[in-house]
């Protein structure tokens, strides 16, 4: 039904040998992914702190920032400034809950206990906040 491939792959001839470009290990890829999810969660947390300040959010933001810095070999994450007239608090909690869930999945697959515990705590906190606002 299909004609067999008669020529070499364009990808292998274009790249030359496989050492021509950097490869990352699975662990490095998971580190990058986890740092990205936690940085996104930090941005939403900063937005929530500006919209509805609380000591819990302040502590969570600092813990998230330290985890992102650890995963990025000491480079501190960019912090988000509050955007004027942003989404409702309930929508921010929903977004934060989803981001914490993604971070938890990656942290679990990477066996990063500290990040997994932090992500699970944030999921619980945002789920509780959603219940208080009547959004589930």
C-alpha positions as CSV (number, residue, x, y, z in Angstrom):
1,X,0.0,0.0,0.0
2,X,2.8,2.4,0.9
3,X,6.0,2.8,-1.1
4,X,9.1,2.0,1.0
5,X,11.4,4.8,1.9
6,X,14.4,4.7,-0.5
7,X,16.5,7.7,0.7
8,X,18.0,8.6,4.0
9,X,16.0,10.8,6.4
10,X,16.4,14.5,5.9
11,X,16.7,14.9,9.6
12,X,19.7,12.7,10.0
13,X,21.6,14.2,7.1
14,X,20.8,17.8,8.1
15,X,21.9,17.3,11.7
16,X,24.9,15.3,10.9
17,X,25.9,13.2,13.9
18,X,23.7,13.1,16.9
19,X,26.4,15.1,18.9
20,X,25.9,18.2,16.8
21,X,23.2,19.5,19.1
22,X,22.7,19.3,22.9
23,X,20.6,16.6,24.4
24,X,18.9,16.9,27.8
25,X,18.2,14.0,30.1
26,X,14.7,13.2,31.2
27,X,15.5,14.7,34.7
28,X,16.7,17.9,33.1
29,X,13.5,18.1,31.0
30,X,11.4,17.5,34.1
31,X,13.3,20.2,36.0
32,X,12.6,22.7,33.3
33,X,8.9,21.7,33.2
34,X,8.5,21.8,37.0
35,X,10.2,25.2,37.2
36,X,7.9,26.5,34.5
37,X,4.8,25.3,36.2
38,X,5.9,26.7,39.6
39,X,6.9,30.0,38.0
40,X,3.4,30.3,36.4
41,X,1.8,29.4,39.8
42,X,4.0,32.1,41.4
43,X,2.8,34.7,38.9
44,X,-0.9,33.8,39.7
45,X,-0.1,33.9,43.4
46,X,1.5,37.4,43.0
47,X,-1.7,38.5,41.2
48,X,-3.8,37.1,44.0
49,X,-1.6,38.8,46.6
50,X,-2.3,42.1,44.9
51,X,-6.0,41.5,44.6
52,X,-6.7,39.9,47.9
53,X,-3.7,40.1,50.2
54,X,-3.1,37.5,52.9
55,X,-0.2,36.2,54.9
56,X,-0.8,32.7,53.5
57,X,-0.3,34.0,50.0
58,X,2.9,35.9,51.0
59,X,4.4,32.7,52.5
60,X,3.4,30.6,49.5
61,X,4.9,33.1,47.1
62,X,8.2,33.0,49.0
63,X,8.2,29.2,49.1
64,X,7.4,29.1,45.4
65,X,10.1,31.5,44.5
66,X,12.7,29.5,46.4
67,X,11.7,26.3,44.7
68,X,11.9,27.9,41.3
69,X,15.3,29.3,42.1
70,X,16.5,25.9,43.3
71,X,15.3,24.2,40.1
72,X,16.9,27.0,38.0
73,X,20.3,26.6,39.7
74,X,19.9,29.7,41.8
75,X,18.4,32.1,39.2
76,X,15.6,33.9,40.8
77,X,12.2,34.0,39.0
78,X,10.7,37.1,37.6
79,X,7.9,38.4,39.8
80,X,4.6,39.5,38.4
81,X,3.3,42.9,39.1
82,X,-0.5,43.2,39.6
83,X,-2.4,44.0,36.5
84,X,-5.1,46.6,37.0
85,X,-8.6,45.3,36.7
86,X,-7.5,41.7,36.3
87,X,-9.7,38.6,36.6
88,X,-11.9,37.9,39.5
89,X,-10.4,36.3,42.6
90,X,-12.4,33.1,42.0
91,X,-10.9,32.8,38.5
92,X,-7.4,33.3,39.8
93,X,-7.9,30.6,42.4
94,X,-9.2,28.2,39.6
95,X,-6.1,29.0,37.5
96,X,-3.8,28.6,40.5
97,X,-5.4,25.2,41.4
98,X,-4.9,23.9,37.9
99,X,-1.3,25.1,37.8
100,X,-0.6,23.5,41.2
101,X,-2.0,20.3,39.9
102,X,0.3,20.3,36.9
103,X,3.3,21.0,39.1
104,X,2.3,18.2,41.4
105,X,2.2,15.7,38.5
106,X,5.6,16.7,37.3
107,X,7.1,16.8,40.8
108,X,5.7,13.3,41.5
109,X,7.2,11.9,38.3
110,X,10.5,13.5,39.1
111,X,10.3,12.3,42.7
112,X,10.8,15.8,44.1
113,X,9.2,15.6,47.5
114,X,9.6,19.2,48.5
115,X,8.0,20.5,45.3
116,X,5.2,17.9,45.5
117,X,4.3,18.8,49.0
118,X,4.3,22.5,48.2
119,X,2.1,21.9,45.1
120,X,-0.3,19.7,47.0
121,X,-0.6,22.3,49.8
122,X,-1.3,25.0,47.2
123,X,-3.9,22.8,45.5
124,X,-5.7,22.4,48.9
125,X,-5.5,26.1,49.7
126,X,-6.9,27.1,46.3
127,X,-9.6,24.4,46.4
128,X,-10.7,25.7,49.9
129,X,-10.7,29.3,48.5
130,X,-12.9,28.2,45.6
131,X,-15.4,26.6,48.0
132,X,-15.5,29.9,50.0
133,X,-16.3,31.8,46.8
134,X,-18.8,29.3,45.7
135,X,-16.9,28.1,42.6
136,X,-15.9,24.5,42.2
